[in-house]
């Protein structure tokens, strides 16, 4: 392992605090939904847990997760039908791990909550955890994994694929696009071939990544390839990303979310949008405190509407098809405003369900039988 870059606890940059806020906001929803819909144990995995807090911020990802888990359970009350919650925290550095364990102590012994700390690497700790508690990697168990390493090389795509094998699994990955781009540019000096093959799970990077002079463009190539690899995992249909940067003209990493479920995608986009600056799916340290322009402008809506029209040109589709398109391909959470614009322009024709009088200028799923797109 390379030498550690931080002391036992360190100062969190603004983007780190924003990352934790996205995680906690989403986990509150995830635990609440799962707790009220499945009669199974729930599993949360923090693959690079850290010390539990920072010198300038009291909440690291483990505390945020535990707070979300217990807060959601308490808020649900008698509506909670899931079994116990198991939280797995993996940390490699000994002093950081010891500090983490101290901060986990107040949560020990709480009803319905089991804490599993492991002093190990992410890869080995996950396997050790599954040996001790098989349900951690069991198929069919609701599982959310937060994979947030220092550096680009400590989480293999093979392990990400394994975590997503269960029908009820989701992951949020810190994809260090900057670090991956630097490995590619360093070439043989960095052992780039073996490292990139582990990061992406195969040698597809050879054709997809180019050592371009446009480094931001290279970072976006990294994201595009990683997204492609996630979507190639059986039944993983929903992937979304959030850009993190220290400076306005750079990209440091992307938070990449992957799921099989549209509602998971919708809720994660809500959480990311809430933290993004100016409603963008982006956070930049240098822009903290600045006034931001709203991403979701009329021009952006027009572009998304035109994109929808081209995608469905000449087809007759159900509302669900439009909804999935909006979730997967646009910045929006649903298709309503895009479809309403197209209807006003006379480019689509909406057929109401039998016996339903559709409201003027409305676009409700329960009222719509089919949407016809002009050729």
C-alpha positions in Angstrom: 0.0 0.0 0.0 1.2 3.6 -0.7 1.9 5.8 2.3 -1.1 7.5 3.8 -1.6 11.1 2.7 -3.4 12.4 5.8 -3.0 12.5 9.6 -5.5 10.6 11.8 -8.1 13.3 11.3 -7.9 16.2 8.9 -9.7 19.2 7.6 -12.6 18.5 5.2 -12.7 20.5 2.1 -16.1 22.0 1.1 -16.6 19.3 -1.6 -16.0 16.6 1.0 -18.8 18.1 3.2 -21.0 18.3 0.2 -20.3 14.7 -0.6 -21.4 13.6 2.9 -24.5 15.7 2.6 -25.5 14.0 -0.6 -24.9 10.6 1.0 -26.9 11.3 4.1 -29.8 12.9 2.3 -30.1 9.9 0.0 -29.7 7.3 2.8 -32.5 8.9 4.8 -34.8 8.1 1.8 -33.2 4.7 1.1 -33.7 3.4 4.6 -37.2 4.8 4.8 -38.3 3.2 1.6 -36.6 -0.1 2.2 -37.7 -0.2 5.9 -41.3 0.1 4.8 -41.3 -2.3 1.8 -39.1 -5.3 2.5 -39.1 -7.8 5.3 -35.4 -8.4 5.1 -32.2 -7.2 6.8 -30.8 -4.0 5.4 -27.0 -3.6 4.7 -24.9 -0.5 4.4 -21.2 -0.8 3.4 -18.7 2.0 3.7 -15.6 0.7 1.9 -13.2 3.5 3.0 -14.8 4.7 6.2 -12.2 7.2 7.5 -12.0 8.5 11.0 -15.7 9.3 11.5 -15.3 13.1 11.8 -13.0 15.9 10.6 -11.2 18.7 12.4 -13.7 21.2 11.0 -16.8 19.0 10.6 -18.3 16.6 13.1 -19.8 14.2 10.6 -17.9 11.7 8.5 -19.7 9.2 6.2 -20.1 6.5 8.9 -21.8 8.8 11.3 -24.0 10.2 8.5 -25.0 6.7 7.6 -25.8 5.6 11.2 -27.7 8.8 11.8 -29.8 8.2 8.6 -30.4 4.6 9.5 -31.7 5.2 13.0 -33.5 8.4 12.2 -35.4 6.8 9.4 -36.3 3.8 11.5 -37.6 6.1 14.3 -39.6 8.3 11.9 -41.3 5.2 10.3 -42.4 3.9 13.7 -44.9 1.0 13.3 -44.6 1.2 9.5 -41.1 -0.2 9.7 -41.3 -3.9 8.6 -37.6 -4.6 7.6 -35.4 -6.7 9.9 -32.3 -5.3 11.5 -29.8 -3.0 9.9 -26.2 -4.0 9.4 -23.6 -1.3 8.9 -20.1 -2.4 7.6 -17.2 0.0 8.0 -13.9 -0.8 6.4 -10.7 1.2 7.1 -7.1 0.3 6.3 -5.1 2.8 8.4 -4.7 1.5 12.0 -4.8 4.9 13.7 -7.7 6.1 11.6 -9.6 2.9 12.3 -9.1 3.2 16.1 -10.4 6.8 15.9 -13.4 5.6 13.9 -14.2 2.8 16.4 -14.3 5.5 19.2 -16.8 7.5 17.3 -19.0 4.5 16.5 -19.2 3.6 20.2 -22.4 5.7 21.0 -24.3 3.7 18.4 -23.4 0.3 19.8 -26.2 -1.6 21.4 -29.0 0.4 19.8 -32.0 -1.7 19.0 -32.1 -3.1 15.5 -28.6 -1.9 14.6 -25.5 -4.0 14.1 -22.1 -2.4 13.5 -19.3 -4.3 11.8 -16.0 -2.5 11.7 -13.0 -4.1 9.9 -9.4 -3.0 9.9 -8.5 -4.0 6.4 -8.3 -3.0 2.8 -11.6 -2.6 1.0 -11.2 -5.7 -1.1 -10.1 -8.0 1.8 -12.4 -6.4 4.4 -15.4 -6.9 2.3 -14.6 -10.6 1.9 -13.8 -11.0 5.6 -17.1 -9.3 6.4 -19.0 -11.7 4.2 -17.3 -14.7 5.9 -18.3 -13.4 9.3 -21.8 -12.2 8.3 -22.8 -13.9 5.0 -25.8 -11.6 4.5 -23.5 -8.7 3.7 -23.0 -10.0 0.2 -26.1 -12.3 0.1 -28.3 -12.1 -3.0 -31.7 -10.5 -2.6 -30.7 -8.4 0.5 -31.2 -4.6 0.2 -27.6 -3.2 0.1 -26.1 0.2 -0.4 -22.4 0.6 -0.8 -20.4 3.8 -0.5 -17.0 3.4 -2.2 -14.9 6.5 -1.5 -11.1 5.8 -1.7 -8.2 8.1 -1.6 -6.8 7.7 -5.1 -8.1 5.8 -8.2 -6.6 2.4 -7.7 -8.0 0.9 -4.5 -11.4 -0.3 -5.6 -11.5 -2.8 -8.5 -14.4 -2.9 -10.9 -14.7 -6.6 -10.2 -15.7 -5.8 -6.6 -18.1 -3.1 -7.7 -19.7 -5.6 -10.1 -20.0 -8.1 -7.3 -21.7 -5.6 -5.1 -24.3 -4.8 -7.8 -25.1 -8.5 -8.5 -28.0 -8.4 -6.1 -31.4 -7.2 -7.4 -31.7 -4.8 -4.4 -28.2 -3.4 -4.5 -27.0 0.2 -5.2 -23.5 1.8 -5.2 -22.2 5.3 -4.9 -18.6 5.4 -6.2 -16.0 8.1 -6.0 -14.5 7.9 -9.5 -11.1 9.7 -9.4 -11.2 10.9 -13.0 -8.2 13.2 -12.4 -6.1 10.4 -11.0 -7.1 7.9 -13.7 -6.2 10.5 -16.3 -2.8 11.1 -14.8 -2.2 7.3 -14.7 -2.9 7.1 -18.4 -0.7 10.1 -19.3 2.2 8.7 -17.2 2.2 5.5 -19.3 4.6 2.7 -18.4 6.1 4.8 -15.6 2.9 4.3 -13.6 2.3 0.6 -14.6 -0.8 2.1 -16.3 -1.9 -1.0 -18.2 -2.4 -3.2 -15.1 -3.9 -0.4 -13.0 -6.4 0.7 -15.7 -7.4 -2.9 -16.3 -8.3 -3.4 -12.6 -10.1 0.0 -12.5 -12.3 -0.8 -15.5 -12.5 -4.6 -15.2 -11.0 -5.3 -18.6 -8.9 -3.7 -21.4 -11.7 -1.6 -22.9 -9.8 1.5 -21.8 -7.3 0.9 -24.6 -9.9 1.9 -27.2 -12.0 4.3 -25.2 -9.4 6.6 -23.5 -7.0 8.8 -25.4 -4.1 10.8 -23.8 -5.5 14.1 -25.2 -4.1 17.5 -24.4 -7.6 18.4 -23.3 -7.4 17.0 -19.7 -10.9 17.9 -18.8 -12.0 16.1 -21.9 -10.0 13.0 -20.8 -11.7 13.1 -17.4 -15.1 13.0 -19.2 -13.9 10.1 -21.3 -13.1 8.3 -18.0 -16.6 8.9 -16.8 -18.2 7.8 -20.0 -16.3 4.5 -20.0 -17.0 3.8 -16.3 -20.7 4.6 -16.9 -20.7 2.2 -19.9 -19.1 -0.5 -17.8 -21.7 -0.1 -15.1 -24.6 -0.2 -17.6 -23.2 -3.5 -19.0 -23.8 -5.2 -15.6 -26.9 -7.3 -16.0 -30.1 -5.3 -15.2 -28.2 -2.2 -14.0 -30.1 0.4 -16.0 -29.7 3.6 -14.0 -26.4 5.5 -13.7 -25.9 9.1 -12.8 -23.0 11.3 -11.9 -22.1 14.4 -9.9 -19.0 16.4 -10.6 -16.7 17.6 -7.8 -13.9 20.1 -8.2 -11.6 22.3 -6.2 -11.1 24.9 -8.9 -13.6 26.2 -11.5 -11.5 25.0 -14.4 -10.8 21.5 -13.2 -12.5 18.1 -12.5 -11.3 16.2 -9.5 -13.7 13.3 -9.3 -17.2 12.2 -10.0 -19.7 10.6 -7.6 -21.2 7.9 -9.7 -24.5 6.2 -8.7 -25.7 2.9 -10.1 -29.0 1.1 -9.5 -31.5 -1.2 -11.1 -34.5 0.9 -9.9 -36.0 4.1 -11.4 -37.1 5.4 -8.0 -33.5 5.0 -6.6 -32.3 7.1 -9.6 -35.0 9.7 -9.0 -34.2 10.0 -5.3 -30.5 10.2 -5.9 -30.9 12.9 -8.5 -33.0 14.8 -6.0 -30.3 14.6 -3.4 -27.5 15.6 -5.8 -29.6 18.5 -7.2 -30.2 19.7 -3.7 -26.5 20.0 -3.0 -25.4 21.2 -6.4 -24.6 24.8 -7.0 -27.2 26.6 -9.0 -29.1 23.3 -9.4 -26.2 21.9 -11.3 -25.0 18.3 -10.7 -21.7 19.9 -9.8 -19.9 21.3 -6.7 -16.8 23.4 -6.8 -14.9 24.6 -3.7 -13.9 27.8 -5.5 -17.5 28.7 -6.2 -18.7 28.4 -2.5 -20.6 31.6 -1.6 -20.9 32.8 -5.2 -24.2 33.4 -7.0 -25.1 30.7 -9.4 -27.0 30.6 -12.7 -29.8 28.1 -12.7 -28.9 25.1 -14.9 -32.5 24.4 -15.7 -33.1 27.4 -17.9 -35.5 27.7 -20.8 -32.7 26.9 -23.2 -31.8 23.7 -21.3 -35.5 22.7 -21.3 -35.7 23.3 -25.1 -32.6 21.2 -25.7 -34.0 18.3 -23.5 -37.4 18.6 -25.3 -35.8 18.4 -28.7 -33.7 15.4 -27.5 -36.9 13.6 -26.4 -38.5 14.4 -29.7 -35.6 12.9 -31.7 -35.4 9.8 -29.4 -39.1 9.0 -29.9 -39.7 10.4 -33.4 -42.5 8.5 -35.2 -43.3 6.3 -32.2 -46.3 5.7 -30.0 -45.2 5.4 -26.4 -46.5 5.1 -22.9 -45.9 7.6 -20.1 -43.4 5.2 -18.5 -41.2 5.3 -21.6 -41.0 9.1 -21.3 -40.3 8.9 -17.6 -37.4 6.5 -18.1 -36.0 8.6 -20.8 -36.1 11.7 -18.6 -34.4 9.9 -15.7 -31.7 8.3 -17.8 -30.9 10.9 -20.4 -31.7 14.3 -19.1 -31.1 16.5 -16.0 -34.8 16.3 -15.1 -36.6 14.0 -12.7 -39.7 13.5 -14.9 -40.8 14.2 -18.5 -43.8 16.5 -17.8 -42.4 19.9 -18.7 -40.6 18.6 -21.8 -43.7 16.8 -23.0 -45.9 19.8 -22.4 -43.6 22.0 -24.5 -43.7 19.5 -27.3 -47.5 19.3 -27.1 -47.8 23.1 -27.3 -45.6 23.1 -30.4 -47.9 20.5 -31.9 -45.1 17.9 -32.2 -46.8 15.3 -30.1 -50.4 14.2 -29.6 -51.6 12.8 -26.3 -54.4 10.2 -26.2 -56.2 10.0 -22.9 -57.3 6.8 -21.2 -60.8 5.5 -22.0 -63.3 7.4 -20.0 -60.8 10.0 -18.7 -61.2 13.7 -19.4 -57.7 15.0 -19.5 -57.1 18.4 -17.9 -55.9 21.1 -20.3 -52.1 21.6 -20.2 -51.8 18.7 -17.8 -49.5 15.7 -18.2 -50.5 13.2 -15.5 -49.6 9.6 -15.9 -53.0 8.3 -14.7 -54.7 10.3 -17.5 -52.5 9.2 -20.4 -53.0 6.2 -22.6 -50.4 6.9 -25.3 -48.2 9.7 -26.6 -47.8 9.9 -30.4 -44.7 11.6 -31.7 -44.8 13.0 -35.2 -42.3 11.6 -37.8 
